[in-house]
């Protein structure tokens, strides 16, 4: 470590001071500057064993300087810092040849550790232009949780490693998979997605691997499978936890041998695809239950990537809402803005449907209310319903025909919010009475294990039944109403044998 020199460039003197002190204590020689021009002069002179630089400098953007540095000194590791903590910042840092990207504020111990690793094993990365338009980034959020996702994605872009994406329904797992493809080395190839939960069990192998003419009843001609369609690109296996065991066995063989045969075929076909899988299930629990192969899990879980639920990244809600409002405006709806108090109300909500539920809410607010500014009262009216979203379609609810006002002419937010609070209190009281009666029924003892899931089923069944009744059995609309993934709803309807209830008119 002795004699190792670090070049620091940041226009903030306090950051230069803090970095210089920390790195000096770690045993490095540090030279610090507030301009890109001075940094470039030092690099040209051959100074420094590592560079730490901010992105936004008073005289030049670091992303413009990095390619010149990498061309002159390709083995010089560069650590990029930025307060512009977006997905594209992380990607651009990686693609311009940075060794690592750190969002501000950063942990000093982590930075010193990264410096040590970079100096011990410096490496050059290929330079690739990803463009400067970040107006419509594929992923949105500046929270620490999303910063970790961005950094992980930036490291994975130029690899073919298999990735397992986990997260609750509605968190954006497919968006992450698409980002891996669209900004990675296979971006010129196809991106093919298949949802295991949406395909009948007896057709999954045909969908994945294709089939020959006459392979089964109805196979009137040869059909290409998803592996063949994704050749040279990325195959996204969504809801992998719902894959039947026999298909798991065939998939494992493909991952092990790099080849497959079509259903009814005999000639092995070599495959060249990157596999990205996703699930909202606990696959380790599925393995323990004998529902998922452990060897396949380890083949798929090479790089695990957990997408946080929205309740763990509520600071991202304003950016997400503004994005969804802009998308709605691009589709012809009026452009809306939201007052700060309304954002605060959104942050206090639990978001069981995650980002998908938030997007549905934003679109609904853009479509149904004439006000340019969305207030806290309007948000409260939407979130305060017994079900996520508006009352059931087809029912007589306040403001159905006149968004923003009820049938008396009063603001819908006022009447809806008051009624919603009464209904919430009534529902909570009913559940509390039910639980009290349940424990009383067992005297001094306790109910049998599994109480949480038992109560959940008792509430879930009428909830889903009512949603189906309100949408006249349309599962897609019912899923939107509930803020659920429609495949999740379809599976629950099947497993719980749910039928639409009769709603009062």
N, C-alpha and C positions, 0 to 999 in steps of 0.2 A: 504493500500500500504506500510505502514511503516513496516520495517523488512523484506520485500520481497527481496530475493536475486537472482541476475541474473548471470549466468556463461557464459562468452563470450570466444570463441576460434577462433582465426584467426591468421595466421602467418604474416599478414601485420600489423605492429605496428600502422600505421596511422588509419586503420579501427578500431583497438582495442581502440585507444584513442578517436576517434569520438563517437563510441558507448558508451564507458564508460561515457563520458561527458554528452551525451544526456540522457542516462538512469538515471544517477545520478541527473540531473536537474529534471527528472520526479519523483524523490523520491525513487528510487530503490538503494539497495546496490549491487555494481558490482564487480565481480572478473574476471580478464581477463588473458588469457594465449595464447601462440603461439604454443602449442603442443597438440595433441590428448591424449597423455599419462597423462599429468597433468589434463586435463578435466576428463578423466576416473577415476583418483584417487579422484577427488573432488566428482564425482557422487557416487563412491563406499562408500565414507565417509558420504553420505547422505546430502551433501551440495547442495544449490541452489534450487529455486522454479521454475526455467525455464532455458533452455539452448539455446544459440544462437551460432551456429557453422558454419564455412566455410566447404565446401566439401573437398577441396584439402589441406591437412595438411602435414607438412614435414615428419612426422613419421607414419601417418596412414590416410587412406581415411575415411571421416565421414560416408560414407555408410556402411563401415565395422564395425564402432563403434556403430552406431545407434541401430542395433538389440540387442547388449549386454546391452545398456542403457535401452531399452524398456523392456527387460526381467527382469532386476534387479529392475527398477523403472517404471512400466508401466504407471503411472499417471503423470510422469514428462513431461511437454510439451517441444518440441524441435522445434526451428525455424532454418531452413537450409538456408544458403546463398551460392550463387555460381556465378562465372563469366562464367561458362560453361552453357550458357543459352539455353539449348536444351529441346526438349519435354521429352526426356528420363530422364533428370536431375529432372524435375518436378515430373515425374511419380515415379522415384526411391525414391525421398524424401517422397512422400506420402505413398508409399508401405512399406518403412522402418519404418514408424510410426511417421514421422514429423508432427507437428501441422500445419506448414505453410512453404512454399518455397518462397524465395525472390531472384530474379535475381539481380546481381550487374550491375550497380550502383542502389541503392535503395533510397527511400525517407525516411528520418529519422522520420518525423511525422507519416508516415504510419507504420513504424516499431514499434514505441512506442505505437501506437494504437493497433497493433496486440499483443504486449506483454501484454497490459492491458486486452484484451479479453481472451488471453490464460490463464493468471493467474486466472481470474475470473471464467473460466469454462474449466479447463483442462480435456482432454479426451485421452484415449488410442485408437489407431487404430490397426487393425490386421496387422501382419507382413506377407508379401508375397514376394517371390523372383521373380523378373521380368527378371533376367539374366543381364549380363554385355555387351551384344553385341548391341551397338547402331549405328553400321555402316550404317544400312539401316532403320533409324527411319521413322515411318509413317508420321510424320509432320516435316517440315524443316523450320528453321528461328530463328533468334536471336533478331529480332526487338521488341521494347516495345509492339507493338500490338500483336505479337505472344506470348510474355511472358504472357500476360493476358489470352490468350486462353489456354496455357499450365496449368496455375494455376487453371483456371476454370475446365478444364478436370480432373486434379488431384483430385479436391474436389468431382467431380461427379462420379468417377470410381466405388466407392463402394456403390452407391445408385441405386435405380430403378426409380428415378425421370424422368418424361417425359421432353424431351429437344426439343426446337424449334431452328433450325439452320437457320439463314438468311444470305444472301450474294449474290453477283452478280454471274452470270453463270461463271464457270471456276475457282472459288476461292478454291475449294476443300472441299465442304460441305460433300460429301460422305466419304472422307478420315477421316474427323473429326468424323463422325458417326461410322465408322469402328474402329477408335482408342478407342472411348467410349466402344465399345463392346469387342475388342480384349484385352484390358487391364483392363476390369471391372469384376464384380462378375459373369457375365453371359458368360464369354469367352468360356466355354466348351459347350455352347448351340449354335444353328445356328444363323447366321446373314443373314437375308432375306431382300432384297431391292425390292421396287416396285416404278416405275416412273409413276405418275398419268398422265403426259402429253403424255406418249407413248402408252396408252391403250385406245381403243375406249370406249366412255362414257357408252355404254350399256353393257360392259363387266367388268367394274371396280368392281361391287359388287361381281360378280362371282370370279374374281381374288383375291379379299380380303378375302372373307368368304367361297369360295368353292361352289359347287352345287351338287345336287342330280341327279341321273339318271332320265331323262325325265323332268327336271325342265324347259327346254326351247328347242327349235328346235336345234338339233345338240348335245344335251347333252346325249350321248349314254351310259355314265357311270359316276359314282360318281367321283368328282375331289376335291382334297384338295385345300383350299385357302391359301393365304400367312400367315394368322394368325395361321392356323394349322401347316404350315411348320416351322414357327418361334417359336413354343411352347418351352418354357424354355430359349429362347434367346432374340434376338433383332429384331424388325421389323422397317425398315427404310422406311418412307413414303416420297419419294422425290417429289418435285414439288407439294406439298400439295395444293397450291393455285389453281391448275387446276382440283381439285376433283369436280365432279358435285354435285349439292345441295342434291339430293336424297341419294347419297353415304355418304355425310357429316352427314346426319341424322342418318344413320345406324352406322357410326363410333362413333358418339357422344354417342349413346346408349351403345356401347361396352365399351367405356371409363368410362361411368357412372356405368354400372352394372357388368362389368368384364365377360360378356358372349355374345355370338352371335349365330345366326342360319344360316345354309347354305341356299343358294338360292334354294327354293323348299323344304327345310327341316322344321321340326316342333320342334325338340328337341333342347333345348338350350345347347350350348357347353361352358364350362368354359375355360377361356384363361389365360395364364400366360406368357405374353411377355412384354418386355420393348419397349415403343414407342419413336422413335426419328423421328421427322419430319423436313423437309427442304423446303425452298422456296426462289426464287429470286424476289418475288413480295412483295409489300406493302400490307399486309393482312388487315391492318386497313382501307386502301382505298377500298379494295375489300368488306369489311363489309359495308362501307358507300354506296357502289354501289349495295348492295344486292346480292353479288356474293359469300360471305363466311359467315358462321354462326358465330355470335359473341360468343355464348356459347361454340362452338367447339374450337374457337381460344383460349379462356381462359383455356380450358382443355389441349390444346397442348402446350401453352406458359408458362408452369410451370417454366422452366428455359430457358430464351432466351439466345442465343449464337450467336453473330454477327461475321462472318468471314470477315476480312477486304479485300478490293480489293488490287491487287498487287501494284497499284499506291500509296497506303498508307503504304507500307512496302517495298519500293525499296531497302533498305539496305539488304534485304534477297535475292536479285537477284543473287549475286555471289554464295551463298550456293546452291540455287536452280539449277542454271545452271550446277554447278559441279556435283550435284546429277543426273541431266538428262543426262549429258555426260557419267557418269559412267554406268547408266542404258543402254544407247545406246551401250556402249562398251561391257557390259555383253551379249547383244543380237548379238554381232558379228561385230559391226561397230568400226572404229578406235577410240581410246581414244583421245579426244581433250582437249586443254586448251585454255583459253581466256586471252588476254592481258588486263591490267587495263583500258586502254582507251575504249576498247570495252564494258567493264562492265559499265563505265560511260555513254556510249551512250544508253545502255539498260535502265539505270535508268532514262533517260530523256524521254523515250517513255511512252505513256499513258496506254498501255496494255488494250484495250477494251475487249479482250478475257481472261484476267487475267492469272493465272498460266497455264491453258490449252494452251493458245497461246504461252507462253514462252516455254513450253515443246515441242510444235510442232516446234518452231524455233530452239531449241537446237538439236533436232533430224535431222532437215533439214541441219543444219550446219555440223553435224557429218557425214551425208550421202553424201552430194553433193560436199564438198570441200576437196581436198587432203591435204591441209596444216594442220600441227599438231597444230599450234597456230592460233586461230581465231582472226583476227584483227578488229579494229574499222571500216575500210573500208568495210570489208565483212558484218559486222553487218548493216552498213549504207545501203548497197545494198539491204539487205533483208527487212529492216524496211522502206526503202524509196519507196516501190512500192505503186501503187494506192490502192491495196488490201493487207491485211496482208499476208505475204508469197510470194512465187514466182509468176511469171506471169502464165496465164492460161495454163494448160496442153494441149498439142496438138498444141499450137501456136509456131511460129518461134521466140524465144526470145534468146538474147545473152547468150551463154554458156549452151544452153539446153543439148547438147550432150557432152560438155566438161566442167564440173564444175570447176569454178575458172578462166576460160578464155572465152572471147567472140569469135566470128567467125573470128576476125582479129588477134587473138592471144594476144590482150591486156588484162590485168586483168579485169575480169567481174565486180569487185567492182567499178573500175573507171568509166567505161562506163555506168553501171547501175545506179550508184549514181548520175551522172550528169543528165541522162535522167529523173530519178525520181524527182530530184529537179525542173526540168522544168515542169514536169507534175503536181507536187504539186502546183507550182505557178500558172499554168494555171487553175487548178481546183478551187483554192482559188479565182482567179480573176473572174471566171465564176459565182461562188456563190455570190461574192460581187456585180457583175453587176445585177444578178437576184434580189437580195434584194433591190438594188437601184431602179430598175424598178418597183418592187412591191410597194414600198413606194410612188413613183411618181404617180402610178396609182390611189392612194387614195387621191391625192391632199394634202390638209392641214390636212386631218383626218388620222387616224391610221387604219391598217388592223384589221379585227375582231379578238377576242381572240383565242388563240390556235396556234399562229404563229410558235412556236418552233416545235410542233408536225407536223404541216403542212409541213414545210420545211424538217423536218427529213423524212417524208414519201416520199417526192419527190426525195430525194437522195437515200433512202433505197430501193425503188422499183427497179430502174435500177441496183443498186449494187447487189442485190440478184439475179435478172434476169440474169445478166452477169455471175455471179458465177455458176449458174445452167447451162448456156450455155457452159461454159468452161469445166464443168465436165460431159457434156452430160446428164444432168438431175439427176446425182447421188447426192442425198442430203447429204449422209454421207461425200463424198469427198468435196462437196461444203461447208459444215459446217467446215471441217478441214481447207479449204482454207481461210475462213472468220474469223476463230478463234472463232466460235460460238458453243454453245451446239446444237447438231443436233436436239434435241426436240424443242429448241427455233426456229431454222430455219424452221422445219416442220410446226410449228404453224404459223409463219409469212407467209410462202408460202400459207398456207390454208386461213389465214385471209385476206391477201392482194391479193389473186388470182394471184400469180406470175407465169409467164410462161417464159421459157428460151428465151432470145433474140437471134437474129442472129448476130454472131460475124464475122468481116471481116477476111478473110484468106490471 
